[in-house]
């Protein structure tokens, strides 16, 4: 089963459905960011996370935490 780190914690095993969900979420986030002409640095500053975290979300290295996800709805 695929594993994903949650903000630096121990890796969690993801089901296929969860992997598909977070993969789609990261790809959609990258598409929307690029479509708006926003860099990963700008997105990171807006969400209060690092550029590396944005990259990790977009390539499914790290699950997006609910608190960060809620901030995307501003």
Backbone as JSON Lines, residues from 0, in Angstrom:
{"i":0,"aa":"X","n":[0.85,-1.17,0.0],"ca":[0.0,0.0,0.0],"c":[0.89,1.24,0.0]}
{"i":1,"aa":"X","n":[0.58,2.29,-0.8],"ca":[1.39,3.51,-0.83],"c":[1.42,4.19,0.52]}
{"i":2,"aa":"X","n":[2.52,4.87,0.79],"ca":[2.64,5.59,2.05],"c":[2.89,7.06,1.77]}
{"i":3,"aa":"X","n":[2.34,7.91,2.6],"ca":[2.5,9.35,2.47],"c":[2.81,9.91,3.84]}
{"i":4,"aa":"X","n":[3.73,10.86,3.91],"ca":[4.05,11.52,5.16],"c":[3.05,12.64,5.4]}
{"i":5,"aa":"X","n":[2.65,12.84,6.65],"ca":[1.76,13.92,7.01],"c":[2.58,14.94,7.78]}
{"i":6,"aa":"X","n":[2.99,15.99,7.08],"ca":[3.78,17.08,7.66],"c":[4.91,16.59,8.54]}
{"i":7,"aa":"X","n":[5.75,15.74,8.01],"ca":[6.95,15.31,8.71],"c":[6.76,14.18,9.7]}
{"i":8,"aa":"X","n":[5.54,13.7,9.87],"ca":[5.31,12.6,10.81],"c":[5.64,11.27,10.13]}
{"i":9,"aa":"X","n":[5.43,10.21,10.84],"ca":[5.65,8.87,10.28],"c":[4.74,8.66,9.08]}
{"i":10,"aa":"X","n":[5.2,7.95,8.05],"ca":[4.36,7.7,6.88],"c":[3.09,6.93,7.24]}
{"i":11,"aa":"X","n":[2.0,7.28,6.58],"ca":[0.73,6.6,6.76],"c":[0.42,5.79,5.5]}
{"i":12,"aa":"X","n":[-0.12,4.6,5.69],"ca":[-0.53,3.8,4.54],"c":[-1.84,4.37,4.0]}
{"i":13,"aa":"X","n":[-1.91,4.55,2.68],"ca":[-3.11,5.06,2.04],"c":[-3.79,3.96,1.24]}
{"i":14,"aa":"X","n":[-5.1,3.97,1.26],"ca":[-5.85,3.06,0.39],"c":[-5.74,3.58,-1.04]}
{"i":15,"aa":"X","n":[-6.13,2.77,-1.99],"ca":[-6.11,3.2,-3.39],"c":[-7.02,4.41,-3.6]}
{"i":16,"aa":"X","n":[-8.18,4.42,-2.93],"ca":[-9.11,5.55,-3.05],"c":[-8.49,6.82,-2.48]}
{"i":17,"aa":"X","n":[-7.82,6.7,-1.33],"ca":[-7.17,7.87,-0.73],"c":[-6.04,8.38,-1.61]}
{"i":18,"aa":"X","n":[-5.25,7.46,-2.15],"ca":[-4.16,7.86,-3.04],"c":[-4.71,8.59,-4.26]}
{"i":19,"aa":"X","n":[-5.79,8.07,-4.83],"ca":[-6.41,8.71,-5.99],"c":[-6.94,10.09,-5.63]}
{"i":20,"aa":"X","n":[-7.59,10.21,-4.46],"ca":[-8.13,11.5,-4.02],"c":[-7.03,12.52,-3.85]}
{"i":21,"aa":"X","n":[-5.98,12.18,-3.09],"ca":[-4.91,13.15,-2.84],"c":[-4.09,13.42,-4.11]}
{"i":22,"aa":"X","n":[-3.95,12.43,-4.97],"ca":[-3.28,12.64,-6.25],"c":[-4.04,13.64,-7.1]}
{"i":23,"aa":"X","n":[-5.37,13.47,-7.16],"ca":[-6.21,14.4,-7.92],"c":[-6.19,15.79,-7.29]}
{"i":24,"aa":"X","n":[-6.25,15.85,-5.97],"ca":[-6.23,17.13,-5.27],"c":[-4.93,17.89,-5.56]}
{"i":25,"aa":"X","n":[-3.8,17.2,-5.48],"ca":[-2.51,17.83,-5.76],"c":[-2.4,18.3,-7.2]}
{"i":26,"aa":"X","n":[-2.86,17.47,-8.14],"ca":[-2.82,17.84,-9.55],"c":[-3.73,19.03,-9.82]}
{"i":27,"aa":"X","n":[-4.89,19.04,-9.21],"ca":[-5.84,20.16,-9.38],"c":[-5.26,21.43,-8.78]}
{"i":28,"aa":"X","n":[-4.64,21.32,-7.62],"ca":[-4.01,22.47,-6.97],"c":[-2.92,23.05,-7.88]}
{"i":29,"aa":"X","n":[-2.08,22.18,-8.45],"ca":[-1.01,22.64,-9.35],"c":[-1.6,23.3,-10.59]}
{"i":30,"aa":"X","n":[-2.63,22.69,-11.17],"ca":[-3.25,23.25,-12.37],"c":[-3.85,24.63,-12.09]}
{"i":31,"aa":"X","n":[-4.59,24.75,-11.0],"ca":[-5.21,26.04,-10.65],"c":[-4.15,27.1,-10.36]}
{"i":32,"aa":"X","n":[-3.11,26.71,-9.64],"ca":[-2.03,27.65,-9.32],"c":[-1.37,28.16,-10.59]}
{"i":33,"aa":"X","n":[-1.02,27.25,-11.49],"ca":[-0.36,27.63,-12.75],"c":[-1.3,28.45,-13.63]}
{"i":34,"aa":"X","n":[-2.57,28.06,-13.68],"ca":[-3.56,28.76,-14.48],"c":[-3.73,30.21,-14.03]}
{"i":35,"aa":"X","n":[-3.54,30.46,-12.76],"ca":[-3.65,31.82,-12.21],"c":[-2.31,32.57,-12.24]}
{"i":36,"aa":"X","n":[-1.26,31.9,-12.73],"ca":[0.06,32.53,-12.8],"c":[0.7,32.73,-11.44]}
{"i":37,"aa":"X","n":[0.4,31.84,-10.51],"ca":[0.92,31.92,-9.15],"c":[2.07,30.93,-9.0]}
{"i":38,"aa":"X","n":[3.17,31.38,-8.42],"ca":[4.3,30.49,-8.18],"c":[4.05,29.67,-6.92]}
{"i":39,"aa":"X","n":[4.84,28.62,-6.76],"ca":[4.75,27.83,-5.53],"c":[5.11,28.69,-4.33]}
{"i":40,"aa":"X","n":[6.06,29.6,-4.48],"ca":[6.46,30.48,-3.38],"c":[5.28,31.38,-2.97]}
{"i":41,"aa":"X","n":[4.6,31.97,-3.96],"ca":[3.44,32.83,-3.66],"c":[2.32,32.04,-2.99]}
{"i":42,"aa":"X","n":[2.06,30.86,-3.5],"ca":[1.02,30.01,-2.9],"c":[1.38,29.64,-1.47]}
{"i":43,"aa":"X","n":[2.65,29.31,-1.26],"ca":[3.11,28.94,0.08],"c":[2.95,30.1,1.06]}
{"i":44,"aa":"X","n":[3.33,31.28,0.64],"ca":[3.19,32.46,1.51],"c":[1.72,32.71,1.84]}
{"i":45,"aa":"X","n":[0.85,32.57,0.85],"ca":[-0.58,32.8,1.03],"c":[-1.19,31.8,2.01]}
{"i":46,"aa":"X","n":[-0.7,30.54,1.94],"ca":[-1.24,29.5,2.82],"c":[-0.48,29.36,4.14]}
{"i":47,"aa":"X","n":[0.65,30.05,4.25],"ca":[1.42,29.98,5.49],"c":[2.2,28.69,5.65]}
{"i":48,"aa":"X","n":[2.67,28.14,4.53],"ca":[3.49,26.92,4.55],"c":[4.72,27.19,3.7]}
{"i":49,"aa":"X","n":[5.65,26.23,3.64],"ca":[6.86,26.41,2.83],"c":[6.6,26.04,1.36]}
{"i":50,"aa":"X","n":[7.49,26.51,0.49],"ca":[7.41,26.15,-0.92],"c":[7.57,24.65,-1.1]}
{"i":51,"aa":"X","n":[8.43,24.07,-0.27],"ca":[8.64,22.62,-0.33],"c":[7.36,21.86,0.01]}
{"i":52,"aa":"X","n":[6.57,22.4,0.93],"ca":[5.3,21.77,1.29],"c":[4.32,21.82,0.11]}
{"i":53,"aa":"X","n":[4.25,22.96,-0.57],"ca":[3.38,23.06,-1.75],"c":[3.8,22.02,-2.79]}
{"i":54,"aa":"X","n":[5.1,21.92,-3.04],"ca":[5.59,20.94,-3.99],"c":[5.22,19.53,-3.55]}
{"i":55,"aa":"X","n":[5.38,19.24,-2.27],"ca":[5.05,17.91,-1.75],"c":[3.57,17.6,-1.93]}
{"i":56,"aa":"X","n":[2.69,18.58,-1.71],"ca":[1.26,18.37,-1.94],"c":[1.0,18.06,-3.41]}
{"i":57,"aa":"X","n":[1.65,18.82,-4.29],"ca":[1.38,18.69,-5.72],"c":[1.86,17.36,-6.3]}
{"i":58,"aa":"X","n":[2.89,16.77,-5.71],"ca":[3.4,15.5,-6.24],"c":[3.1,14.32,-5.3]}
{"i":59,"aa":"X","n":[2.18,14.52,-4.35],"ca":[1.71,13.49,-3.42],"c":[2.82,12.86,-2.6]}
{"i":60,"aa":"X","n":[3.7,13.7,-2.08],"ca":[4.69,13.22,-1.12],"c":[4.12,13.42,0.28]}
{"i":61,"aa":"X","n":[3.19,14.37,0.4],"ca":[2.62,14.7,1.7],"c":[1.12,14.96,1.54]}
{"i":62,"aa":"X","n":[0.33,14.41,2.46],"ca":[-1.1,14.69,2.47],"c":[-1.33,16.11,2.91]}
{"i":63,"aa":"X","n":[-2.32,16.77,2.33],"ca":[-2.67,18.12,2.76],"c":[-3.45,18.03,4.07]}
{"i":64,"aa":"X","n":[-3.02,18.77,5.05],"ca":[-3.71,18.79,6.33],"c":[-5.01,19.59,6.21]}
{"i":65,"aa":"X","n":[-6.0,19.24,6.98],"ca":[-7.31,19.88,6.9],"c":[-7.22,21.39,7.13]}
{"i":66,"aa":"X","n":[-6.36,21.84,8.03],"ca":[-6.22,23.27,8.3],"c":[-5.73,24.03,7.09]}
{"i":67,"aa":"X","n":[-4.78,23.45,6.36],"ca":[-4.27,24.09,5.15],"c":[-5.33,24.04,4.06]}
{"i":68,"aa":"X","n":[-6.01,22.92,3.94],"ca":[-7.07,22.78,2.95],"c":[-8.14,23.84,3.17]}
{"i":69,"aa":"X","n":[-8.51,24.1,4.42],"ca":[-9.51,25.12,4.72],"c":[-9.04,26.5,4.29]}
{"i":70,"aa":"X","n":[-7.73,26.8,4.42],"ca":[-7.2,28.1,4.02],"c":[-7.25,28.31,2.51]}
{"i":71,"aa":"X","n":[-7.33,27.24,1.73],"ca":[-7.39,27.39,0.27],"c":[-8.74,27.93,-0.17]}
{"i":72,"aa":"X","n":[-9.7,27.94,0.7],"ca":[-11.05,28.39,0.38],"c":[-11.25,29.88,0.63]}
{"i":73,"aa":"X","n":[-10.16,30.63,0.82],"ca":[-10.29,32.08,1.07],"c":[-10.65,32.82,-0.18]}
